[in-house]
Amino acid sequence: MILDSGAAGTRTELRLELDADLAVAGGGLAGVCAAITAARAGIRVVLIQDRPVLGGNASSEVRLWILGATSHMGNNNRWAREGGVIDEILVENMHRNPEGNPLILDTILLEKVVSEPNITLLLNTAVHDLEKSDADTISAVRAWCSQNSTAYLVKAPLFCDASGDGILGFLAGAAFRMGAENSGEFGEGFAPDKAYGELLGHSMYFYSKDTGKPVRFIPPSFALKDITVIPRYRDIQAKDSGCRFWWFEYGGRLDTVHDTEAIKWELWKVIYGAWDYIKNSGQFPEAETMTLEWVGTIPGKRESRRFEGDVILTQRDIVEQRGHSDAVSFGGWAMDLHPADGLYSKLSSCTQWHSKGVFQIPYRAMYSRNIRNLFLTGRLISVSHVAFGSTRVMATCAHNGQAAGMAAVLCRKHGVQPREVPIDELQQELLKAGQYIPGLALSDSADLAQSGAVRTSSCFELEELPPGGEVQILEESRAMLLPVPAGPLPEVTFLVDVAHHTMFDVEVRGSGRAGNYTPECTLHRQTFELRPGLAQPIRIAADCIIESPRYLSYCLLKNPDVAVHLTSLRVSGILSLAQSMNKAVAKGTRQEPPAGSGIDSFEFWLPARRPGGKNLALSIEPPLRVYCGANVLNGVARPTVQPNAWVARPDDATPRLTLHWEEPQTIGRIELSFDTDFDHPMESVLMGHPECDMPFCVKHYRIRDAGGALLFECQDNHQTRNTVLLASPVCTVELHIEIVATHGAPAALFEVRCYAV
């Protein structure tokens, strides 16, 4: 029992002091990935989150799907899903939660964080003040938890601001921007004018459900009375819910930091007014038995402060895909700006312009230019307003968070500040942790596999994708995206059914830039005169030399009189495409920006999601020998200019890859990277997916030594990266990796690395 009869003066709350190597403010995906990365590398982290759950806009409090460079598979960025920790989270969410339940995602994020012994997690705890040891150095942050009435003082030599609004940077005096630059400052043709507005607004969503019996709805007094004041009100559908209402946006004319509560109330007004319209207007008879299941209580923020680093990323960096010597991450979402008036604007709810491929993000954009021990991540990084339109999405923010977390590890290792981190080492450590950095390959002198020879039981040679009985009428142009080695252009033969006499055009196209997949350069064109008949071969042959390995699109141009045969065989690093559009991220099958915008025009060639998107049946001469075992040592763990995978033949009943050394090696740890289909966006909520696990991923494998002794067995893998810690180090001249089963496609393996410990 506590009995306190009163005390003179003022009582003080409970105060706790915590020490860490890195303090992270903000538990959205960027902060989570920064904290996990740093903790796994051995430093102590305090993660401070002002909400009851982790995930920020991805959490059950907001319920926005996680997206990044894959852009709903709606642009020409192939195999562009982000790597490392965010990939691990997305793959795990697919495995446990293909239905897209945001509450399950909450548990996955919490599990990932609390499983790390080096992380101290403070939920419901808001940073409100800080201490500095000098004008440009933070020494501690002060935070308050309303749930346990505890004040925290968190001391650390390094701080990371992942808070969205940038509370740490703001209080510390870090240089920042808010609003849009004029077009002249960075030469950005897409920079908005005052009429369009300088800030993106907030959004809130709602979920509904069908109860199976009539449900009435009496709107609250504050609900919007006249739905027609929303120019787009006719787009409201009873069946839609959650972030399909992303365009329920407001606040771009206000202060998106300090006016957030006012913005929230306006969005509540809109949501309840929209539901009143759905339930009571008579326009939606299907809504008679529906009820509101959930309405957001905090808005999902798009934009507020952007902080300045040693470089500011701009539109030209994105469109021109400029290289950066300190690249540590990448982006690929469209430059996506919204009118400041949001849902009250008569303009289109968004304007999205894509680049022809992904772009590098430099490390210099990830720390403050004037606060020496402050990392920036999430949507706070150093970018212009136009570039922010691309870098602001959550998977990109999370990938950047991993870079900041690893940089903090190297700061502690070398006793330096963020600006002084050795870039080569940072890049290599990120690659080892699964981060993808376009144009870079892992080169690890400690990797024992690099000194070994690779042998395999078989290697798939792309000689034929056999017809499976289905055909696809060419109502739109279609293509096979094929990995072609240097040398003469391979001859590819397709099978077509012809309904009427017709002239049929085919092309071989490539990209104008290595590593891109936009089929913009025509290398070869043929026209065939076809007469009615079934299973006619179309042989594409050209006297053409390919100077370096690359992906090429063998295109069958639109002709409704022709149907191409399909195959049921799917292979890692091969896709069929259609010259089509995804209305979620584009206005047409071709991007046609306005003159003077500084943005490229090009066609969209898109894959379809499984179970659709079958490959086109074909034969190739000579066969493409691009799936050899040596690929597992090339330092690239996803398709780029080639598949970069070892793939066994489909008829190989016992696929096996062997590493052989001339001298015995002592091995205690093995790193494996599998193919979880980096082309799949894995949207985290709402979408629903037909698969839990990716067909190319190895499910069951064994590792044996030279004598055949079983060192390790995994029977139910679904993750991209596996770290195998042997019970005790083994001394051997061979390691055998046996593939017992996959999740449906031929066995594929991107990477094998071996270490003494």
C-alpha positions in Angstrom: 0.0 0.0 0.0 1.1 3.5 -0.7 -0.3 6.3 1.5 0.9 9.8 0.7 -0.7 12.5 2.7 0.8 15.3 0.6 4.1 17.0 0.2 5.2 20.6 0.1 6.4 21.9 -3.2 6.2 20.0 -6.5 6.8 16.3 -7.0 9.0 15.1 -9.8 8.3 12.2 -12.1 10.4 9.0 -12.2 13.6 9.7 -14.0 15.8 7.1 -15.7 19.1 7.6 -17.4 20.2 5.3 -20.3 23.5 5.0 -22.0 23.9 3.8 -25.6 26.3 3.9 -28.6 23.4 5.1 -30.8 20.1 6.7 -29.9 17.4 6.5 -32.6 14.4 8.8 -32.5 11.5 7.4 -34.5 10.2 3.8 -34.7 9.0 3.9 -38.3 10.5 1.5 -40.8 13.6 3.7 -41.2 14.3 3.8 -37.4 13.6 0.1 -37.0 16.0 -0.8 -39.8 18.7 1.5 -38.5 18.3 0.1 -35.0 18.3 -3.5 -36.0 21.3 -3.1 -38.3 23.4 -1.3 -35.7 22.4 -3.8 -32.9 23.2 -6.9 -35.0 26.6 -5.4 -35.7 27.3 -5.2 -32.0 26.6 -1.7 -30.7 24.0 -0.7 -28.1 21.0 1.1 -29.4 18.1 2.9 -27.7 15.1 3.1 -30.0 12.6 5.8 -29.0 9.1 5.6 -30.5 6.3 8.0 -29.6 3.6 5.6 -30.6 2.4 2.3 -29.0 3.6 0.2 -32.0 6.4 0.3 -34.5 6.2 0.9 -38.2 4.9 4.4 -38.5 2.8 4.8 -41.7 3.1 1.0 -42.2 1.7 0.2 -38.8 -1.9 -0.7 -37.8 -2.4 2.9 -36.7 -2.1 4.2 -40.3 -2.1 1.1 -42.6 -0.3 2.2 -45.6 1.4 -0.5 -47.7 5.2 -0.6 -47.8 6.5 0.3 -51.2 9.7 1.5 -52.8 11.5 1.1 -56.1 9.3 -1.8 -57.3 6.4 0.7 -57.6 3.6 -1.9 -57.7 5.5 -3.5 -60.6 4.3 -0.5 -62.5 7.5 0.9 -64.0 10.6 -0.5 -65.7 12.6 -1.2 -62.6 13.1 -5.0 -62.5 14.3 -6.9 -59.5 14.2 -3.7 -57.6 12.8 -4.6 -54.2 15.0 -3.3 -51.4 17.4 -5.6 -49.7 18.7 -6.3 -46.2 16.5 -5.8 -43.1 13.5 -4.4 -45.0 13.6 -7.4 -47.3 13.7 -9.7 -44.4 10.6 -8.0 -42.9 8.7 -8.0 -46.2 9.5 -11.7 -46.9 8.5 -12.6 -43.3 5.2 -10.7 -43.7 4.5 -12.5 -46.9 5.1 -15.9 -45.2 2.9 -15.2 -42.2 0.5 -12.6 -43.6 -0.3 -12.9 -47.3 -3.7 -11.5 -46.6 -2.2 -8.2 -45.5 -3.5 -7.9 -41.9 -1.8 -4.8 -40.5 -2.0 -6.2 -36.9 0.2 -9.1 -37.9 2.7 -6.7 -39.5 2.8 -4.9 -36.1 3.8 -8.2 -34.4 6.5 -8.9 -36.9 8.1 -5.5 -36.4 7.9 -5.8 -32.6 9.4 -9.3 -32.7 12.3 -8.2 -34.9 13.2 -5.4 -32.5 12.7 -7.1 -29.2 14.7 -10.2 -30.4 17.8 -8.0 -30.5 19.5 -7.9 -27.1 21.4 -4.8 -28.0 18.2 -2.7 -28.5 16.4 -1.0 -25.6 12.9 -0.1 -27.0 11.0 2.8 -25.5 7.4 2.8 -26.8 4.9 5.6 -26.2 7.9 7.8 -25.5 8.3 11.2 -27.1 11.6 13.2 -27.5 10.9 16.7 -26.3 14.3 18.2 -25.5 18.0 17.6 -25.8 21.4 18.5 -24.4 24.5 19.6 -26.4 28.1 19.4 -25.4 28.9 22.2 -27.9 27.1 24.1 -30.6 27.3 21.3 -33.2 27.3 18.2 -31.0 24.3 16.5 -29.3 25.2 14.8 -26.0 21.8 13.5 -24.8 18.1 13.6 -25.5 15.2 13.9 -23.1 12.0 11.9 -23.7 8.8 11.3 -21.8 6.6 8.2 -21.6 3.0 9.1 -20.8 2.1 5.4 -20.1 4.6 4.9 -17.2 5.0 8.5 -16.2 8.8 8.2 -16.7 11.2 10.8 -18.0 14.3 9.4 -19.8 17.7 10.9 -20.4 19.4 9.0 -23.2 23.1 9.7 -23.5 25.0 8.6 -26.6 27.9 9.7 -28.8 25.7 9.3 -31.9 22.1 10.1 -32.7 19.9 9.2 -35.6 16.8 11.2 -36.4 14.2 9.0 -38.0 11.2 10.8 -36.5 9.5 12.0 -39.7 9.2 15.6 -38.6 12.8 15.7 -37.5 12.4 16.6 -33.8 16.1 15.8 -33.0 17.4 17.8 -35.9 15.1 20.7 -35.2 15.9 20.9 -31.5 19.6 20.6 -32.2 19.7 23.4 -34.7 20.3 21.3 -37.8 19.9 23.1 -41.1 16.6 22.2 -42.8 14.1 23.1 -45.5 10.4 23.0 -45.7 8.4 23.6 -48.8 9.4 23.5 -52.5 12.4 25.0 -54.2 11.8 27.1 -57.3 12.8 25.5 -60.6 15.9 27.6 -60.9 17.6 26.6 -57.7 18.5 23.1 -58.9 17.4 23.2 -62.5 14.3 21.1 -61.8 11.7 21.4 -64.5 9.2 19.5 -62.4 9.4 21.9 -59.5 5.8 23.1 -58.6 4.6 26.6 -58.6 2.7 28.4 -55.8 -0.7 27.5 -57.4 0.1 23.8 -57.2 1.5 24.1 -53.7 4.8 23.4 -51.8 3.9 20.6 -49.5 2.3 17.2 -49.7 -0.5 16.7 -47.2 -1.6 14.0 -44.7 -3.9 11.1 -45.3 -6.2 9.0 -43.1 -8.0 5.8 -44.0 -10.9 3.6 -42.9 -11.8 -0.1 -43.2 -15.3 -1.5 -43.5 -16.8 -5.0 -43.3 -20.0 -6.7 -44.3 -22.0 -7.9 -41.3 -24.5 -10.0 -43.3 -27.4 -8.0 -41.9 -28.7 -4.4 -42.3 -26.7 -1.8 -40.4 -27.7 1.9 -40.2 -25.3 4.8 -39.9 -26.0 8.1 -38.2 -23.1 10.4 -39.0 -21.5 12.5 -36.3 -22.3 16.2 -36.3 -18.8 17.1 -37.6 -19.1 14.8 -40.7 -18.8 16.5 -44.1 -22.4 17.3 -45.2 -21.8 17.9 -48.9 -19.7 15.3 -50.5 -19.7 17.1 -53.9 -17.2 19.7 -52.5 -14.7 16.9 -53.2 -14.1 17.0 -57.0 -13.3 13.3 -57.1 -16.2 12.2 -55.0 -17.5 9.9 -57.8 -14.4 7.8 -57.3 -15.6 6.8 -53.8 -16.6 3.1 -53.9 -18.2 1.1 -51.1 -15.8 -1.8 -51.8 -12.7 0.3 -51.3 -11.0 0.7 -48.0 -7.6 1.5 -46.4 -4.9 3.0 -48.5 -6.9 2.6 -51.7 -8.2 6.0 -50.3 -4.6 7.4 -50.4 -6.1 10.4 -52.1 -8.0 11.3 -49.0 -5.3 13.9 -48.5 -5.3 17.3 -46.8 -3.0 19.9 -45.3 -0.5 20.9 -47.9 -1.4 24.6 -47.5 -0.9 24.4 -43.7 2.1 23.8 -41.4 2.4 20.0 -41.6 4.2 19.9 -38.3 2.2 22.2 -36.0 -1.2 22.0 -37.7 -1.4 18.2 -37.7 -4.3 18.1 -35.2 -6.3 20.5 -37.4 -5.5 18.4 -40.4 -6.6 15.2 -38.6 -10.0 16.8 -37.8 -10.5 17.7 -41.4 -9.7 14.2 -42.5 -12.1 12.7 -39.9 -14.7 15.1 -41.3 -14.1 13.7 -44.8 -14.0 10.1 -43.7 -17.3 10.2 -41.8 -18.9 12.3 -44.6 -17.7 9.7 -47.2 -19.2 6.9 -45.1 -22.4 8.8 -44.8 -22.4 9.1 -48.6 -21.8 5.4 -49.0 -24.4 4.3 -46.5 -27.2 6.9 -46.9 -27.0 8.4 -50.4 -28.8 5.4 -52.0 -26.0 5.1 -54.6 -24.5 2.0 -52.9 -27.2 -0.7 -52.2 -24.4 -3.2 -51.5 -23.5 -1.1 -48.5 -26.8 -1.9 -46.6 -25.1 -4.6 -44.6 -21.8 -2.9 -44.2 -20.4 -1.2 -41.2 -17.2 0.8 -40.3 -14.7 -1.5 -38.8 -11.8 0.9 -38.2 -11.0 4.6 -38.8 -7.5 5.9 -38.4 -6.8 8.1 -35.4 -3.5 9.6 -36.5 -2.8 10.9 -40.0 -0.1 9.4 -42.2 2.3 12.2 -42.9 4.0 12.6 -46.3 6.1 15.7 -45.9 7.3 18.2 -43.4 11.0 19.1 -42.8 13.9 18.0 -45.0 17.3 18.4 -43.5 20.5 19.4 -45.3 23.5 17.1 -45.6 26.7 17.6 -47.4 24.9 17.0 -50.7 21.2 17.6 -51.8 19.8 15.0 -54.1 17.7 16.6 -56.9 15.5 15.7 -59.9 18.5 15.4 -62.2 20.2 12.8 -59.9 17.0 10.7 -60.4 16.2 11.3 -64.0 19.9 11.0 -65.2 20.6 8.2 -62.7 23.8 9.9 -61.7 26.4 7.9 -60.0 27.8 8.7 -56.6 31.1 7.4 -55.2 29.5 7.2 -51.8 26.3 5.4 -52.9 24.9 3.3 -50.0 21.3 2.9 -51.1 18.9 3.4 -54.0 15.5 4.6 -55.0 13.1 4.0 -57.8 9.6 5.2 -56.9 8.3 7.9 -59.3 8.8 11.5 -58.6 5.4 11.7 -57.1 4.0 15.1 -56.1 0.4 16.0 -55.0 -1.5 19.3 -55.2 -1.4 21.0 -51.8 -5.2 21.3 -51.7 -5.4 17.5 -51.7 -8.8 16.1 -52.1 -10.3 19.6 -52.5 -8.2 20.3 -55.6 -9.6 20.1 -59.1 -6.2 18.9 -60.3 -5.2 15.2 -60.6 -4.6 13.8 -57.1 -1.0 13.1 -58.0 1.5 13.7 -60.7 4.0 10.8 -61.1 7.0 10.7 -63.4 9.3 7.7 -63.5 13.0 7.5 -64.4 14.2 4.8 -66.8 15.7 2.8 -63.9 16.7 3.0 -60.3 19.0 5.7 -58.9 21.8 5.7 -56.3 21.4 7.6 -53.0 24.6 9.0 -51.6 25.7 8.7 -48.0 26.4 12.4 -47.8 22.6 12.9 -47.8 22.3 10.9 -44.6 23.9 13.1 -42.0 23.5 16.7 -41.0 25.9 19.2 -42.5 26.1 21.2 -39.3 25.4 18.9 -36.4 28.4 16.7 -36.4 27.0 13.5 -34.7 23.5 13.4 -36.2 22.4 10.9 -38.8 19.4 11.6 -40.9 17.1 8.9 -42.3 13.6 8.1 -43.4 12.0 11.1 -45.1 14.4 13.5 -43.5 17.3 12.9 -45.8 18.9 15.7 -47.8 16.9 16.0 -51.0 15.0 18.7 -52.9 11.2 18.7 -52.8 11.0 17.1 -56.2 13.5 14.4 -55.3 11.7 13.9 -52.0 8.7 12.9 -54.2 10.6 9.7 -54.9 12.7 9.1 -51.8 9.8 9.6 -49.3 8.3 6.1 -49.7 8.7 3.6 -46.9 10.8 0.8 -48.4 13.3 3.4 -49.7 13.3 5.1 -46.2 13.9 1.7 -44.6 16.8 0.9 -46.9 18.4 4.3 -46.1 17.9 3.5 -42.4 20.0 0.4 -42.8 22.8 2.5 -44.3 22.6 5.0 -41.3 22.7 2.1 -38.8 25.8 0.5 -40.4 27.5 3.9 -40.6 27.0 4.3 -36.8 28.7 1.0 -36.3 31.7 2.2 -38.2 31.8 5.4 -36.3 32.1 3.5 -33.1 34.7 1.1 -34.6 37.0 3.8 -35.9 36.2 6.6 -33.3 35.0 9.0 -35.9 32.0 11.2 -36.7 29.5 10.5 -39.5 31.2 12.7 -42.0 34.5 10.7 -41.5 33.2 7.2 -42.1 35.3 5.2 -44.5 33.0 4.8 -47.5 34.5 1.7 -49.1 34.2 -0.1 -45.8 30.6 1.1 -45.3 29.6 0.0 -48.8 31.1 -3.5 -48.3 29.6 -4.0 -44.8 26.2 -3.0 -46.2 26.6 -5.5 -49.1 27.5 -8.2 -46.7 24.3 -7.5 -44.7 22.1 -7.8 -47.8 21.9 -4.2 -48.8 21.7 -3.7 -52.6 23.7 -0.8 -54.0 23.3 -0.5 -57.8 26.6 -0.9 -59.6 28.5 -2.3 -56.7 29.6 -5.9 -55.9 30.8 -7.4 -52.7 34.6 -8.1 -52.4 35.3 -9.7 -49.1 38.9 -10.8 -48.4 37.7 -12.8 -45.4 35.4 -14.9 -47.5 37.0 -18.3 -47.8 34.7 -19.3 -50.7 36.5 -16.8 -52.9 39.6 -19.1 -52.9 37.7 -22.2 -53.7 36.6 -23.8 -56.9 32.9 -24.3 -57.6 31.4 -27.6 -58.9 27.8 -28.3 -59.6 25.6 -31.3 -60.3 24.1 -29.4 -63.2 23.6 -25.9 -64.6 20.4 -24.8 -66.3 21.1 -23.8 -69.9 18.3 -21.7 -71.4 17.7 -23.7 -74.6 14.0 -24.1 -74.5 11.0 -23.0 -72.5 8.6 -25.7 -73.7 5.0 -24.9 -74.7 2.4 -25.8 -72.1 -0.8 -25.7 -74.1 -1.9 -22.1 -73.4 -1.7 -19.2 -75.8 -1.9 -15.4 -75.4 -3.5 -13.2 -78.1 -1.3 -10.3 -78.9 -3.8 -7.6 -78.1 -0.8 -5.7 -76.7 2.9 -6.1 -77.5 4.7 -8.7 -75.4 8.3 -9.6 -74.8 10.7 -11.9 -73.1 13.4 -10.2 -71.1 16.4 -12.5 -71.6 19.9 -12.3 -70.1 22.3 -12.3 -73.1 26.0 -12.7 -72.8 28.6 -10.8 -74.8 28.9 -12.0 -78.4 26.6 -12.7 -81.3 22.9 -12.0 -80.7 21.3 -15.4 -80.0 18.5 -16.6 -82.3 15.2 -16.9 -80.5 12.2 -18.8 -81.9 8.6 -18.4 -80.7 5.5 -20.4 -81.5 2.5 -18.5 -82.7 -1.1 -19.3 -83.8 -2.3 -17.2 -86.7 -6.0 -16.5 -87.2 -5.9 -14.5 -90.5 -3.3 -13.6 -93.1 -1.2 -10.8 -91.6 2.1 -9.0 -91.5 3.8 -9.5 -88.1 6.6 -7.3 -86.7 9.1 -8.3 -84.1 12.0 -6.4 -82.5 15.0 -6.9 -80.3 15.5 -4.0 -78.0 17.9 -3.0 -75.3 18.4 -0.2 -72.8 20.6 2.8 -73.3 22.2 2.3 -69.9 23.8 -0.7 -68.3 21.6 -2.1 -65.6 18.4 -0.6 -66.9 15.5 -2.6 -68.5 13.7 0.1 -70.4 13.6 -1.3 -74.0 14.4 2.0 -75.7 17.1 1.0 -78.3 16.0 -1.2 -81.2 18.9 -3.5 -82.2 17.0 -5.5 -84.7 13.6 -5.6 -86.5 12.0 -8.3 -88.6 8.7 -8.5 -90.4 7.0 -11.9 -91.1 4.2 -12.6 -93.6 2.0 -15.1 -91.8 -0.8 -17.2 -93.0 -3.5 -18.9 -90.9 -2.2 -21.9 -89.0 -1.2 -23.3 -85.6 2.1 -23.5 -83.8 4.1 -21.6 -86.5 7.7 -20.9 -85.6 8.9 -17.3 -85.6 12.7 -17.2 -85.7 14.3 -13.9 -84.7 17.8 -13.9 -86.1 20.2 -11.0 -86.6 23.8 -10.3 -87.5 24.4 -8.3 -84.3 27.2 -8.4 -81.7 26.5 -7.7 -78.1 29.5 -6.0 -76.6 28.8 -6.7 -72.9 26.4 -8.9 -70.9 23.0 -7.4 -70.7 19.3 -8.0 -70.7 17.5 -7.7 -74.0 13.8 -7.7 -74.8 12.7 -9.9 -77.6 9.4 -8.1 -78.5 6.4 -9.5 -80.4 4.5 -6.4 -81.4 0.8 -6.0 -81.0 -1.3 -8.0 -83.6 -4.7 -9.4 -82.6 -4.5 -11.9 -85.4 -1.5 -13.6 -83.7 -1.4 -15.6 -80.4 1.9 -16.6 -78.8 2.3 -19.9 -77.0 3.1 -19.9 -73.3 5.1 -22.1 -71.0 4.5 -23.2 -67.4 8.3 -23.1 -66.6 9.5 -20.2 -64.5 13.2 -19.6 -64.0 15.1 -17.2 -61.8 16.0 -14.0 -63.7 13.7 -14.4 -66.6 10.4 -12.5 -67.1 7.7 -12.0 -69.7 6.6 -8.4 -70.2 3.7 -6.5 -71.8 3.7 -3.0 -73.2 1.0 -2.0 -70.7 0.3 0.3 -67.8 -0.5 0.1 -64.1 -3.0 2.8 -63.4 -1.9 3.0 -59.8 1.3 4.6 -60.9 1.0 5.8 -64.5 -1.5 7.5 -66.8 -0.8 5.5 -69.9 1.4 2.8 -71.5 3.9 5.4 -72.4 5.2 8.2 -70.2 4.8 11.6 -72.0 5.9 14.4 -69.7 5.4 18.0 -70.6 8.0 19.9 -72.6 10.6 21.5 -70.4 10.0 19.2 -67.4 13.4 17.6 -67.7 11.8 14.1 -67.6 12.2 11.4 -70.2 9.5 9.9 -72.5 9.5 6.1 -72.8 7.3 3.1 -72.9 6.3 0.9 -69.9 7.0 -2.8 -70.3 5.5 -4.6 -67.3 5.4 -8.1 -65.9 2.2 -9.5 -64.5 1.8 -10.9 -61.1 1.6 -14.6 -60.5 -0.3 -16.8 -61.2 -0.5 -14.8 -64.4 2.6 -13.4 -66.2 3.6 -16.8 -67.7 6.7 -16.9 -69.8 6.5 -17.1 -73.6 7.4 -20.6 -75.0 10.7 -20.3 -76.9 13.8 -22.0 -78.1 17.3 -20.3 -78.2 20.3 -21.0 -80.3 22.9 -21.1 -79.0 21.6 -21.8 -75.5 22.1 -19.1 -72.9 24.7 -20.5 -70.5 24.3 -17.8 -67.8 23.4 -19.9 -64.7 26.8 -21.4 -63.9 28.0 -22.2 -60.3 30.6 -19.5 -60.4 27.8 -16.9 -60.1 27.6 -17.6 -56.4 31.0 -16.0 -56.0 30.6 -12.8 -58.1 29.4 -10.6 -55.2 26.0 -9.7 -56.6 23.0 -11.3 -55.0 20.2 -10.5 -57.4 19.7 -10.2 -61.2 21.3 -7.1 -62.7 22.9 -7.2 -66.1 22.8 -11.0 -65.8 20.8 -13.4 -63.5 23.8 -13.8 -61.1 22.4 -17.1 -59.8 23.3 -20.7 -60.0 20.2 -22.6 -61.3 20.1 -26.3 -61.6 18.4 -28.1 -64.4 14.7 -28.8 -63.8 15.4 -32.5 -64.3 18.2 -32.6 -61.7 16.7 -34.7 -59.0 19.5 -34.0 -56.5 20.9 -30.5 -57.2 24.2 -29.9 -55.4 26.8 -27.1 -55.4 30.3 -28.0 -54.1 33.1 -25.6 -53.0 36.5 -27.3 -53.2 39.8 -26.1 -51.8 43.3 -27.5 -52.4 44.1 -27.1 -48.7 41.8 -27.7 -45.7 39.8 -24.7 -44.6 38.4 -24.1 -41.1 34.8 -22.9 -41.5 32.5 -21.8 -38.7 29.9 -19.6 -40.5 28.3 -19.9 -43.9 26.2 -17.2 -45.6 23.7 -18.1 -48.2 21.5 -15.9 -50.4 18.4 -17.4 -52.1 16.0 -16.0 -54.7 12.8 -14.6 -53.1 11.9 -12.8 -56.3 13.1 -9.2 -56.0 10.6 -8.2 -58.7 7.7 -8.8 -56.3 6.8 -5.7 -54.4 5.3 -7.6 -51.5 2.9 -4.9 -50.5 2.5 -5.3 -46.8 -1.2 -4.7 -46.3 -4.6 -4.8 -48.1 -3.4 -6.2 -51.5 -3.5 -9.9 -50.7 -1.1 -12.3 -52.4 -1.6 -15.7 -53.9 1.6 -17.1 -52.4 3.2 -17.2 -49.0 6.6 -18.1 -50.3 8.4 -17.3 -53.5 8.7 -20.2 -56.0 12.4 -19.7 -56.7 13.4 -19.8 -53.1 15.1 -22.9 -51.7 12.9 -24.5 -49.0 15.0 -27.5 -47.8 18.7 -27.8 -48.0 21.6 -29.6 -46.4 25.3 -28.8 -45.9 27.9 -31.6 -45.8 31.7 -31.7 -45.5 34.1 -33.5 -47.7 33.4 -36.8 -46.0 29.6 -36.5 -46.4 29.0 -35.7 -42.7 25.9 -33.6 -42.2 26.9 -30.2 -40.8 23.6 -28.4 -41.1 20.0 -28.9 -42.4 17.2 -26.4 -42.9 13.9 -28.0 -43.8 11.6 -25.0 -44.0 13.3 -21.9 -45.3 11.5 -19.0 -46.9 13.9 -16.1 -46.3 16.4 -14.5 -48.7 19.4 -14.7 -46.5 20.4 -17.5 -44.2 23.3 -17.3 -41.8 24.5 -20.8 -40.8 26.5 -20.9 -37.6 28.0 -24.4 -37.3 27.8 -26.1 -33.9 31.6 -26.2 -34.0 34.0 -25.1 -36.8 34.8 -27.8 -39.3 38.1 -28.4 -41.1 37.4 -29.6 -44.6 38.5 -29.4 -48.3 34.9 -29.4 -49.5 31.5 -28.1 -48.7 28.5 -29.6 -50.4 25.2 -27.6 -50.5 22.4 -30.0 -51.4 19.1 -28.6 -52.5 16.4 -30.9 -51.4 13.3 -28.8 -52.3 12.2 -25.4 -53.5 8.9 -23.7 -53.3 8.1 -24.6 -56.9 10.6 -23.4 -59.4 14.1 -24.9 -60.3 16.6 -24.5 -57.5 18.4 -21.1 -57.5 21.2 -19.8 -55.3 22.7 -16.3 -55.6 25.5 -16.3 -53.1 27.7 -18.6 -50.9 30.2 -17.1 -48.5 32.3 -19.0 -45.9 34.1 -17.6 -42.8 36.3 -19.0 -40.1 34.0 -17.6 -37.4 
